[in-house]
Amino acid sequence: MSETFHIISDGSCDLPPELAREKNITIVPFYVSFDDEHYLKENIDITVRDFYQQMVDKKGVFPKSSMPSVSDYEEAFLPFAKAGMPVICICITTKFSGSMQSALNARALILERYQAAQITVIDATVNTVLQGQYVLEAVSLRDNGIGYREAIDRLEKIKSTGRIFFTVGNMEYLKHGGRIGKVAALAGGILDIRPVITLKEGEIFPSGIDRGRKRTLQKVMELLLEYLKEGSLSIENYSLAVGYGYDMEEGKAFRDHALTVLREKGYAIDEMPVYQIGATIGVHTGPYPLGFGIIEKGIHA
């Protein structure tokens, strides 16, 4: 099937490179640095696995990420402007990064040269694995023959349904990053207290604290069940995935447990993908984030 529009996303979407290629998605990568001097393109100069391995090996070293540049986006947009192919570009929530502004600046430069170019830049209001699910909903719309404008309208309507429910291994990286001080303040300095966090509509909200990994993951599961109970849709009309950091086996075990719980609660769910959370968010969460991303599907069953 020929494309009616092309999909571009910044690297915060954390889709595996092979899946992005399979789905014909252009990824504009973020940069990551461990020394404030040398910035590496994620999944080009450094793999996500290597990024986490360095975090684990270099305790006390706090890496930083940097957004794609205007020229990075301009390079991504240019072939499609030349070809007359409309573009939908999905960017990480503006509350976390200036990536969308880089994309908008690049769009303006492209339109100076190609006035007929159609480039729509969307604030996903989410990030990481949930942003990836949102991007895949754009793919579903495209591949089902939904037109450019209709797809944009549908994507704008569903994004407010997106939620991330997750926890982290410890408070170190959250405190050091300083972006979610209210979460850090909630947990204080109490021994082995870990936060449970919700992201919705571009912002982070504390959703409880507890001691130890098992108890915080139970709270994450409870948040998902509460969301599903409050919603008006059946579970097959949501895209639901697990996101993990360094420990893939823990991510898969958490997914398997979640499927068991959901089925016991009467939800007819066959599978749940597991994706690795990338460096863009990993620099803030540390190597052990784990949780769910959920969003309404663009096309209902």
Sequence and secondary structure as in RCSB ss.txt:
>XXXX:A:sequence
MSETFHIISDGSCDLPPELAREKNITIVPFYVSFDDEHYLKENIDITVRDFYQQMVDKKGVFPKSSMPSVSDYEE
AFLPFAKAGMPVICICITTKFSGSMQSALNARALILERYQAAQITVIDATVNTVLQGQYVLEAVSLRDNGIGYRE
AIDRLEKIKSTGRIFFTVGNMEYLKHGGRIGKVAALAGGILDIRPVITLKEGEIFPSGIDRGRKRTLQKVMELLL
EYLKEGSLSIENYSLAVGYGYDMEEGKAFRDHALTVLREKGYAIDEMPVYQIGATIGVHTGPYPLGFGIIEKGIH
A
>XXXX:A:secstr
   SSEEEEEGGG   HHHHHHTTEEEE  EEESSSS  EEBTTTB HHHHHHHHHHSTT   EEE   HHHHHH
HHHHHHHHT  EEEEE  TTT SHHHHHHHHHHHHHHH TT  EEEEE S  HHHHHHHHHHHHHHHHTT  HHH
HHHHHHHHGGG EEEEE S SHHHHHH TTHHHHHHHTT TTEEEEEEEETTEEEEEEEEESHHHHHHHHHHHHH
HHHHHSSS GGGEEEEEEESS HHHHHHHHHHHHHHHHHTT       EEE  HHHHHHH S  EEEEEEE SS 
 
